[in-house]
Each structure stands twice: as C-alpha cells, then as structure tokens.
Amino acid sequence: MTEPGTVSPFDDIAGDPDEIVTGGFGAFGNYAVIGHPVAHSRSPELHMAWFRAANRPGAYTRVDISPAALVQRAPSLPFEFAGLNVTIPHKIAILGYVDRVDASAQEAGAANLLYRDEDKAWTAGNTDGEGYVRAFEDSFGESAFGKDVAILGAGGAARAVGSALVRHGCSSVVYINRSLERARELGPAALLAPDVFDELEVSIDLVVNTLPPAAEQTLAELDLRPLSERAIVTDINYYVGSPVLLDRARWRGLATQDGRGMFLWQAALSFEQWTREAPDMDVGRRVLGL
C-alpha cells in the first residue's frame, strides 16, 4: 500500500500510476455499493432518502461483483460512478484499483469508500471505524477511552474498528478469530473458542462482533459469564434481525448495541465525503428505525 495521499503503484485503472483517472460525464450523480453478496444492503434506501431530503440529484444502486470478477470490473468503476461504498469481500482487494489511498484506509488496511479527492483522483477511504466510534458514543454517551476491547473477527471491518478504537484511546485490543494466524496480522490475538473470555489476561469492557452471520452458531456457544456486569456487547451486522450474541448478552443483563448505529454513521460520513454536505441524521434514523 502507498503512503496516505500518494499515488498507488498498483493503479490498474489508468495503466500509468502517475496518471489520475477522473471518470466521465456518465458517472455524475451515480453511486452504488459493491460486494458479494450485496442484495441485503440497505444503503440504497438510506442514501436515496438523504438525496431527496437535500434536494440533490442522485441515484444509488447495488452492484454484485464476485471476487473473480473484480479484476475485470474494477477499471470501469470510476467511469460509471461518482462514488462507491465497498463491502465484503472487496474491502482489502479494492486498494489495488485506485489512484490514491487516504489516511483512513491506510490506517485500517481496508476501504469501504471510493470517492474523488480535491485532485479528482479515484481515492480509497474508510468510514467504518469512525462510524463505529460515533455510533458507540451516540448510544452510550461515553467514549472508548481506557476500555479493554475484544474484536471478534479479523477482516476489513475488524481492522477499521480496531484502529479507530486505538486512535480514540482504548487501553487494549485483542482480535479473536477462527484463524489465529490471520488475527495475529492485526495485533494481539486469541483463537475463537467457547471459553476464550476466560483465557484472556484482561477483563474485557467492550466486545465488538465483526464476524458474518455464518458464524452465528459459533457465537451461540461463546461463554459470556467471564464478562463483567458493566461490559458492553456490540454487533456490527445491521441486517441480522436478532443477533444471537446480543440476545445472550441481554439475557445476562449486559448493555448491547446492534449494527444499525454504525451503519448510519459510516454511511453519513460517506455521503459527506461525496457531496461535501452532512446528511440529515434524523431522516437516516427514521429510515433505520433508530
């Protein structure tokens, strides 16, 4: 990866890493979320509500791109869209198809946002981590400062959330994952097992689940009894109706937060990056039922 604000040496769009791709007239006002699968995404509903509330022209769609198809499809994206959100499984791979990687994506090692910067360069950014932190502060009226954090998962979202929590002053972060090797790439790590919280050296104040819904059965076996009564348990998967981890945490009397808040705030930061205008958060809350 490149230094923040520099031209990517992996620019597969222009062919020349010193040449900035500006897109074309057909991209104006067109936005989308890319991923695989992506049919569950509520991003079009949310962003279209914000476009209407701001009296701005704009269209926002879903674009399903398989991992194998990304190398063929990515070069055309800046000519089709003014901006994009990026979700699983492309958050890391997409870094190879941009002109620039900004500081937020550099810090996270992943991107959930593509936009044009002041030079009109096709730029990778990341609003996942800051979106999580703002949602946490919004919901609980406190900061992450001084908290010992356990993040379940080691993908792009885990990277973003972990780096943002460190930036906001948490005391420690441990990544708990089904693949210990992958988790160790991010920092202190532990293997996901039912008794993992009992095996950690610190008492966890905040749990952040970034694992996909496919891990629900594994999470159902996680022993939450070692967590203190003041611990907070959160899940970033906003499209899971009743996450098993949150259900079990509430049964234990712990404070919880589902993924809608993070989804709202990361989307708001994306909208602001594209339009240079903050969206109406009350409109967004109504769309998401917050």
C-alpha positions as CSV (number, residue, x, y, z in Angstrom):
1,M,0.0,0.0,0.0
2,T,1.0,3.6,-0.5
3,E,1.6,6.4,1.9
4,P,-1.6,8.5,2.6
5,G,-2.3,10.9,-0.2
6,T,0.1,9.4,-2.6
7,V,-0.4,7.7,-5.9
8,S,-0.9,4.0,-5.8
9,P,1.7,1.9,-7.6
10,F,-1.0,-0.7,-8.3
11,D,-3.1,1.6,-10.4
12,D,-4.8,-0.9,-12.7
13,I,-7.3,1.7,-13.9
14,A,-5.0,4.1,-15.8
15,G,-2.1,1.7,-16.5
16,D,0.2,4.6,-15.6
17,P,0.5,5.1,-11.8
18,D,1.2,8.8,-12.4
19,E,-2.0,9.4,-14.4
20,I,-5.2,10.3,-12.5
21,V,-8.4,8.9,-13.7
22,T,-11.2,11.5,-13.5
23,G,-14.1,9.5,-14.8
24,G,-16.7,10.9,-17.2
25,F,-20.0,12.6,-17.5
26,G,-21.9,9.3,-17.2
27,A,-20.6,8.9,-13.7
28,F,-22.1,12.2,-12.4
29,G,-24.7,11.6,-9.7
30,N,-24.4,7.8,-9.8
31,Y,-23.5,6.0,-6.6
32,A,-23.6,2.3,-5.5
33,V,-22.4,-0.3,-3.0
34,I,-20.3,-3.1,-4.4
35,G,-19.9,-6.5,-2.7
36,H,-20.8,-10.2,-3.0
37,P,-23.4,-10.9,-1.9
38,V,-25.0,-7.4,-1.7
39,A,-28.8,-7.9,-2.1
40,H,-29.3,-7.5,1.6
41,S,-27.8,-4.0,1.7
42,R,-30.0,-1.1,2.9
43,S,-27.5,1.5,1.6
44,P,-29.7,2.5,-1.5
45,E,-32.7,3.1,0.8
46,L,-30.7,5.3,3.2
47,H,-28.7,7.3,0.6
48,M,-31.7,7.9,-1.6
49,A,-33.6,9.3,1.4
50,W,-30.7,11.7,2.1
51,F,-30.6,12.7,-1.6
52,R,-34.3,13.6,-1.5
53,A,-34.0,15.4,1.8
54,A,-31.2,17.5,0.5
55,N,-32.9,18.1,-2.9
56,R,-29.9,16.7,-4.6
57,P,-30.0,14.7,-7.8
58,G,-28.6,11.2,-7.3
59,A,-29.1,7.5,-7.9
60,Y,-27.8,4.8,-5.6
61,T,-27.8,1.1,-6.5
62,R,-26.4,-2.3,-5.6
63,V,-23.7,-3.9,-7.8
64,D,-22.9,-7.6,-7.1
65,I,-19.3,-8.3,-8.1
66,S,-17.7,-11.7,-7.3
67,P,-14.1,-11.8,-6.2
68,A,-13.1,-13.4,-9.5
69,A,-14.8,-10.7,-11.5
70,L,-13.3,-7.7,-9.6
71,V,-10.2,-7.6,-11.8
72,Q,-12.3,-7.2,-14.9
73,R,-14.9,-4.8,-13.4
74,A,-12.8,-2.5,-11.2
75,P,-11.2,-0.5,-14.1
76,S,-14.6,0.7,-15.3
77,L,-16.0,1.8,-12.0
78,P,-14.7,5.4,-12.0
79,F,-16.3,5.8,-15.4
80,E,-19.7,4.6,-14.1
81,F,-19.9,6.1,-10.7
82,A,-19.1,9.3,-8.8
83,G,-18.6,7.3,-5.6
84,L,-18.9,3.9,-4.1
85,N,-19.3,2.0,-0.9
86,V,-17.4,-1.2,-0.7
87,T,-18.4,-4.2,1.4
88,I,-17.4,-7.9,1.9
89,P,-15.3,-9.4,0.2
90,H,-13.7,-6.4,-1.6
91,K,-12.6,-4.1,1.2
92,I,-8.9,-5.1,1.0
93,A,-8.6,-6.1,-2.6
94,I,-10.1,-2.8,-3.9
95,L,-7.0,-1.0,-2.7
96,G,-5.2,-2.3,-5.8
97,Y,-7.6,-0.4,-8.1
98,V,-7.4,3.2,-7.1
99,D,-5.3,6.2,-7.7
100,R,-4.8,7.1,-4.1
101,V,-5.3,5.5,-0.6
102,D,-6.2,8.2,2.0
103,A,-5.1,8.2,5.6
104,S,-8.3,6.5,6.9
105,A,-7.9,3.5,4.5
106,Q,-4.2,3.4,5.1
107,E,-4.7,3.1,8.9
108,A,-7.3,0.4,8.5
109,G,-5.6,-1.5,5.8
110,A,-9.0,-1.7,4.0
111,A,-11.6,0.5,2.3
112,N,-15.3,0.8,2.4
113,L,-15.5,4.0,0.4
114,L,-14.3,5.2,-3.0
115,Y,-14.5,8.9,-3.8
116,R,-12.8,11.6,-5.9
117,D,-10.5,13.9,-3.9
118,E,-9.6,17.5,-4.4
119,D,-7.5,16.5,-7.5
120,K,-10.3,14.3,-8.8
121,A,-8.3,11.2,-8.1
122,W,-10.2,8.0,-7.6
123,T,-9.4,7.5,-3.9
124,A,-10.0,4.7,-1.3
125,G,-11.2,5.8,2.1
126,N,-12.6,4.1,5.2
127,T,-15.5,5.3,7.4
128,D,-16.2,2.0,9.2
129,G,-14.0,2.7,12.2
130,E,-15.0,6.3,12.8
131,G,-18.6,5.3,12.1
132,Y,-18.5,2.6,14.8
133,V,-16.9,5.0,17.4
134,R,-19.5,7.7,16.7
135,A,-22.3,5.2,17.0
136,F,-20.9,4.0,20.3
137,E,-20.6,7.5,21.7
138,D,-24.1,8.4,20.4
139,S,-25.7,5.3,22.0
140,F,-23.9,5.1,25.4
141,G,-22.9,8.8,26.0
142,E,-19.3,7.7,26.7
143,S,-16.1,7.3,24.9
144,A,-13.9,4.2,24.3
145,F,-11.1,5.8,26.2
146,G,-9.5,3.4,28.6
147,K,-11.5,0.4,27.6
148,D,-10.1,-3.1,27.1
149,V,-11.7,-4.3,23.8
150,A,-12.2,-7.7,22.2
151,I,-12.9,-7.7,18.5
152,L,-14.4,-10.9,17.1
153,G,-13.1,-11.3,13.5
154,A,-10.0,-10.2,11.6
155,G,-11.4,-8.9,8.3
156,G,-11.5,-5.4,6.8
157,A,-14.2,-4.2,9.3
158,A,-12.3,-5.5,12.2
159,R,-9.1,-3.7,11.1
160,A,-11.0,-0.4,10.7
161,V,-12.9,-0.6,14.0
162,G,-9.7,-1.7,15.9
163,S,-7.6,1.1,14.5
164,A,-10.3,3.7,15.2
165,L,-10.7,2.5,18.8
166,V,-6.9,2.7,19.4
167,R,-6.9,6.2,17.9
168,H,-9.7,7.1,20.4
169,G,-7.7,5.9,23.3
170,C,-8.8,2.4,24.3
171,S,-6.4,0.6,26.6
172,S,-6.0,-2.6,24.6
173,V,-7.4,-4.5,21.7
174,V,-7.4,-8.3,21.2
175,Y,-8.6,-9.9,17.9
176,I,-10.4,-13.1,18.4
177,N,-10.8,-15.2,15.2
178,R,-11.3,-18.7,13.9
179,S,-7.9,-18.3,12.1
180,L,-5.3,-17.4,14.7
181,E,-2.7,-16.6,12.0
182,R,-4.9,-14.0,10.4
183,A,-5.8,-12.4,13.7
184,R,-2.1,-12.1,14.6
185,E,-1.6,-10.0,11.5
186,L,-3.6,-7.3,13.2
187,G,-2.3,-7.4,16.7
188,P,-2.6,-9.4,20.0
189,A,-4.8,-12.4,19.1
190,A,-6.7,-15.3,20.5
191,L,-8.4,-18.3,19.0
192,L,-12.2,-18.2,18.9
193,A,-13.4,-20.8,21.3
194,P,-16.3,-21.1,23.8
195,D,-14.0,-20.2,26.8
196,V,-11.9,-17.5,25.2
197,F,-13.0,-14.7,27.5
198,D,-11.9,-16.8,30.5
199,E,-8.5,-17.3,28.9
200,L,-7.7,-13.6,28.3
201,E,-5.2,-11.7,30.5
202,V,-7.5,-8.7,30.9
203,S,-11.2,-8.2,31.8
204,I,-13.0,-7.1,28.6
205,D,-15.0,-3.9,28.8
206,L,-16.2,-3.9,25.2
207,V,-16.9,-6.7,22.7
208,V,-17.3,-5.9,19.0
209,N,-18.5,-8.7,16.7
210,T,-17.5,-8.2,13.1
211,L,-17.9,-11.9,12.1
212,P,-20.5,-12.5,9.3
213,P,-23.9,-14.2,10.1
214,A,-22.5,-17.5,9.1
215,A,-20.7,-17.5,12.5
216,E,-24.0,-17.3,14.4
217,Q,-23.8,-20.9,15.6
218,T,-20.2,-20.4,16.8
219,L,-21.2,-17.3,18.7
220,A,-24.1,-19.2,20.3
221,E,-21.5,-21.3,22.1
222,L,-19.4,-18.4,23.4
223,D,-19.3,-18.3,27.2
224,L,-20.1,-14.7,28.3
225,R,-20.0,-15.4,32.0
226,P,-16.4,-14.1,32.4
227,L,-17.5,-10.6,31.2
228,S,-18.1,-8.1,34.0
229,E,-21.6,-6.8,34.6
230,R,-20.5,-3.4,33.2
231,A,-19.3,-4.9,29.9
232,I,-20.9,-3.7,26.6
233,V,-21.5,-6.2,23.7
234,T,-22.0,-4.9,20.2
235,D,-22.6,-6.4,16.8
236,I,-21.9,-4.5,13.5
237,N,-24.2,-6.7,11.4
238,Y,-27.2,-4.4,11.0
239,Y,-29.1,-6.8,8.7
240,V,-29.4,-9.6,11.2
241,G,-32.8,-9.3,12.9
242,S,-31.8,-10.8,16.3
243,P,-28.1,-11.5,16.6
244,V,-27.5,-14.4,18.9
245,L,-24.6,-12.7,20.6
246,L,-26.7,-9.7,21.6
247,D,-29.6,-11.9,22.7
248,R,-27.4,-13.9,25.0
249,A,-25.7,-10.7,26.3
250,R,-29.1,-9.1,27.1
251,W,-30.1,-12.3,28.9
252,R,-27.1,-11.8,31.1
253,G,-28.2,-8.2,31.7
254,L,-25.4,-6.5,29.7
255,A,-25.7,-3.4,27.7
256,T,-25.8,-4.1,23.9
257,Q,-25.8,-2.3,20.6
258,D,-26.8,-3.7,17.1
259,G,-25.2,-2.6,13.8
260,R,-27.7,0.0,12.8
261,G,-25.9,2.8,14.5
262,M,-22.6,2.1,12.9
263,F,-24.3,1.6,9.5
264,L,-25.9,5.0,9.9
265,W,-22.8,6.9,10.8
266,Q,-20.4,5.2,8.3
267,A,-23.0,6.0,5.6
268,A,-23.3,9.6,6.8
269,L,-19.5,10.1,6.6
270,S,-19.5,8.6,3.1
271,F,-22.3,10.9,2.0
272,E,-20.4,13.9,3.3
273,Q,-17.2,12.8,1.5
274,W,-19.1,12.6,-1.8
275,T,-21.2,15.7,-1.5
276,R,-19.3,17.9,0.9
277,E,-22.6,18.2,2.8
278,A,-23.7,16.5,6.0
279,P,-26.8,14.4,5.6
280,D,-30.0,14.8,7.8
281,M,-29.3,12.4,10.6
282,D,-33.0,12.4,11.7
283,V,-34.0,11.2,8.2
284,G,-31.4,8.4,8.5
285,R,-32.6,7.4,11.9
286,R,-36.2,7.2,10.7
287,V,-35.2,5.0,7.7
288,L,-33.4,2.6,10.0
289,G,-35.9,2.6,12.8
290,L,-33.5,4.1,15.4
